[in-house]
Amino acid sequence: FSIIFLVEPFHDLRLGGFMKECLMEFVGTFFLVLVIALTGNAIAIGLTFASLIYLGGNVTEGYYNPAVTLVMWLRGKINFSDMFKYMFWQVVGAFSAAAIYFAIEGQRYYPVPMPMFLWKSLIIETVFTFLLCSVLYMVVKGEYFKGSFIYGFVIGLTLTAIIFAGTKVSGGCYNPAVAFGSMIFDHFKKGTALKEYYQLYLIGPFLGAILAAMFTKYMED
């Protein structure tokens, strides 16, 4: 009875469809970044990403990544306004996760590439973001996995593999929200990560996303 009493005031709470989508992108990105910061473990990150895709699949299809969101816009699956709002809430989710991580651990999280090999990091971020976006788009929007529940694990395993492959060079980010949300928090704490690395984590993932949009379109034509 007490549980019903506590829940009852929220029974009629309604959010508009688009507000639900923004909230889902915020929540999903928040937990993804929090797991990244707390564990740094590719398997844990991949499993979390897979779980979050199932969580948000019937709301936004679980993007949680501005690069993926860009692909969906370039392929005409969402409009420009939706793309911008999704990206905004993804970055806010990442920022919030970085703040919670700081409150828990007393230190800041943000991805860090090998400083002497930034051009190699750019290549890694580009090619593996291309792979992630291509797999995600073809699995979510393609015909092969329609009606199948395995798609989340396929995407999660892809993320796990490319984190293992690229972390030692680029930090294995492949997600501008992860980078910018955490680096903006670092900037508020007088850090310099945003100034030093924003170009890498902006150009690489978005270039990979553009290439993925071109590739998937060619494959479907």
Residue pairs with C-beta under 8 A, 6 or more apart in sequence:
15 23
18 82
18 85
20 59
21 59
21 60
21 82
21 86
22 85
22 86
22 89
23 89
24 55
24 56
24 59
24 60
24 62
25 56
25 60
25 63
25 64
25 86
25 89
25 90
25 93
26 89
26 90
26 92
26 93
26 96
27 55
27 56
27 93
28 52
28 55
28 56
28 62
28 63
28 64
28 93
29 64
29 65
29 89
29 90
29 91
29 93
29 94
29 97
29 177
29 178
29 181
30 93
30 94
30 96
30 97
31 48
31 52
31 97
32 45
32 48
32 49
32 52
32 64
32 97
32 175
32 178
33 93
33 94
33 97
33 98
33 109
33 177
33 178
33 181
33 182
34 97
34 100
34 101
35 44
35 45
35 48
36 45
36 109
36 178
37 97
37 98
37 101
37 105
37 109
37 182
38 101
38 104
38 105
39 45
42 159
42 160
42 161
42 163
42 164
42 167
42 172
43 160
45 159
45 160
45 163
46 156
46 157
46 158
46 159
46 160
46 161
46 163
47 156
47 160
48 156
49 64
49 155
49 156
49 159
50 152
50 153
50 155
50 156
50 157
51 152
51 156
52 62
52 64
53 61
53 62
53 151
53 152
53 155
53 156
54 62
54 149
54 152
55 62
56 62
56 64
57 152
60 86
61 140
62 152
63 69
63 72
63 86
63 90
64 90
64 93
64 175
64 177
65 90
65 132
65 174
65 175
65 176
65 177
65 178
65 205
66 86
66 87
66 90
66 91
66 175
66 176
66 177
66 205
66 206
67 129
67 132
67 133
67 174
67 175
67 176
67 205
67 206
67 208
67 209
68 132
68 133
68 136
68 137
68 209
69 78
69 83
69 86
69 87
69 90
70 83
70 206
70 209
70 210
70 213
71 133
71 136
71 137
71 209
71 212
71 213
71 216
72 78
72 83
72 137
73 79
73 80
73 82
73 83
74 209
74 210
74 213
75 137
75 141
75 213
75 216
75 217
77 141
78 86
87 176
87 177
90 177
90 181
91 176
91 177
91 180
91 181
91 184
92 181
93 177
93 181
94 177
94 178
94 180
94 181
94 182
95 181
95 182
95 184
95 185
96 181
97 181
97 182
98 108
98 109
98 110
98 181
98 182
98 185
98 186
99 185
101 107
101 108
101 109
102 108
102 109
102 185
102 189
108 182
108 185
108 186
108 189
108 191
108 193
109 182
110 179
110 182
110 183
110 185
110 186
110 191
110 193
110 197
111 170
111 171
111 172
111 173
111 178
111 179
111 182
111 197
111 201
112 171
112 193
112 197
113 121
113 169
113 170
113 171
113 197
113 200
114 120
114 121
114 168
114 169
114 170
117 169
118 200
120 169
120 170
121 169
121 170
121 171
121 200
121 204
122 170
122 200
122 203
122 204
123 204
124 165
124 166
124 169
124 170
124 172
124 204
125 166
125 170
125 173
125 174
125 200
125 201
125 204
125 205
125 208
126 203
126 204
126 205
126 207
126 208
126 211
127 208
128 162
128 165
128 166
128 172
128 174
128 208
129 174
129 175
129 204
129 205
129 207
129 208
129 209
129 212
130 208
130 209
130 211
130 212
130 215
131 158
131 162
131 208
131 212
132 155
132 158
132 159
132 162
132 174
132 208
133 208
133 209
133 212
133 213
134 212
134 215
134 216
135 154
135 155
135 158
136 155
136 158
137 212
137 213
137 216
138 144
138 216
138 219
139 145
139 151
139 154
139 155
140 151
140 155
141 216
142 220
145 151
145 154
159 174
162 172
162 174
163 172
163 174
164 172
165 172
166 172
166 174
170 200
170 204
173 179
173 201
173 205
174 205
174 208
175 205
176 201
176 202
176 205
176 206
179 197
179 198
179 201
179 202
180 194
180 198
180 201
180 202
182 193
183 191
183 193
183 194
183 197
183 198
183 201
184 194
186 192
186 193
186 194
187 193
187 194
187 195
